[in-house]
Amino acid sequence: MINKRLLIKHLLAHNDENSFYDKKRKIDISQKEGKAKFLKHICALSNSNPKNNSYIVIGVEDEDNNIIGVDFFDDSKIQNLINAYLNHPPIVQYENIPFPHLPDDKVVGLVTIRPTGKITSLRKNIWKYYGGSVFFRDGSMSMPKVFDIELKDINSKIVEAIENHAQNNIEHTLDAVFHFMNTRKDYNAQYKVFKEYFVVCWSAQKKLVKEKTFFSRVDIELINEQVRLFFSVFDEVSISIDSDSFKIIEYVNLGLQNTNKYYPLEETIISFEDNANYNIETKLLFEPPQFDKKVLHHIYNANNAILEKLKKGLPFTKNEEQDLKNLPVTYLICYLNLFHEAIDKLHEAKPYLKAYSEELYSLYKEALRILRKVKYS
């Protein structure tokens, strides 16, 4: 089993990006430009490595390989995005890899691309790239190619050697368990061994809401691979464990005018098998709450007025401060109730919310995370 933290270190040891791996400070697939560039790199790496895995490491400075980390990113729907835009799409997995020196809310993103052996191309137009375009890696660049297309296997031995040097061992596993238990002891840190092989560590704050048990500030890691499976400061989740599986159900707290309720968002089941394999399945459970259209029109217009004041740097009343705090989630609710322009307004608000406070920007990112899950289902 590959220790993904070691794998990242071995990839970065190659210094410059090449035809089997790329590194990024960050990615943004919430906008068309960022989505298009991400798809281009996936396409190019898949075509340049038809016989082996290729990788994108996210959260690393380009010049000096300094690991600075990015926010935890839930990839459960990213394969749907790949399938929607690429012909002969590779299997793409996004994993969140914790590093000891990073803050709790930061990880390194590792994108693993498993090719099909066939030429991958864009299925349809996106941003400035045309449907039918084919990309390959030329050194550290993802370049279009329109003639003499041929898939060549030139990296298999190099990638195999890197992956072999990143195999896990008992020392790495024990060190990681002790590190997790010590750093998360304030949140009731626990561990469980599945099938005499897999070690899952998890921590959370327990709370009761109307006689139902929820957990917040949840952190779950698969120690064998050094992969963070779940992390959230805001979410409330339920957790159930048996001898074969670890199940998480995420809930979102949504509502208008102090009528909030917990709505199940997504179920994730991590199943462990006797043959030293595991499988992660996710299922969207979310049914968007529906509200009175007149009330939503009033809230949507109020949000727009708040956004204009925010853009102009004008002061807010006490009530407006609360409306500002609710702005990301109320724009989201409007969008889920077919106010299509609301999502454009939410994107428009991003730089102003980020500049106003870290709390507001976190609430904005949480709203987008929910939207991404729903959109690519």
Sequence and secondary structure as in RCSB ss.txt:
>XXXX:A:sequence
MINKRLLIKHLLAHNDENSFYDKKRKIDISQKEGKAKFLKHICALSNSNPKNNSYIVIGVEDEDNNIIGVDFFDD
SKIQNLINAYLNHPPIVQYENIPFPHLPDDKVVGLVTIRPTGKITSLRKNIWKYYGGSVFFRDGSMSMPKVFDIE
LKDINSKIVEAIENHAQNNIEHTLDAVFHFMNTRKDYNAQYKVFKEYFVVCWSAQKKLVKEKTFFSRVDIELINE
QVRLFFSVFDEVSISIDSDSFKIIEYVNLGLQNTNKYYPLEETIISFEDNANYNIETKLLFEPPQFDKKVLHHIY
NANNAILEKLKKGLPFTKNEEQDLKNLPVTYLICYLNLFHEAIDKLHEAKPYLKAYSEELYSLYKEALRILRKVK
YS
>XXXX:A:secstr
 B HHHHHHHHHTT S  SSEEEES   TTSHHHHHHHHHHHHHHHHH TTS EEEEESB TTT  B  EE    
TTHHHHHHHHEES  EEEEEEE  TTS TTEEEEEEEEE  SS  EESS BTTB TT  EEEETTEEEE  SS  
    SHHHHHHHHHHTB  HHHHHHHHHHHHHHTGGG  EEEEETTTEEEEEEEEEEEETTEEEEEEEEEEEGGG
TEEEEEESS EEEEEE SSEEEEEEEEEE STT  EEEEEEEEEEEE TTS EEEEEEE        HHHHHHHH
HHHHHHHHHHHHT    HHHHHHHHHHHHHHHHHHHTT THHHHHHHHHHHHHHHH HHHHHHHHHHHHHHHHHH
T 
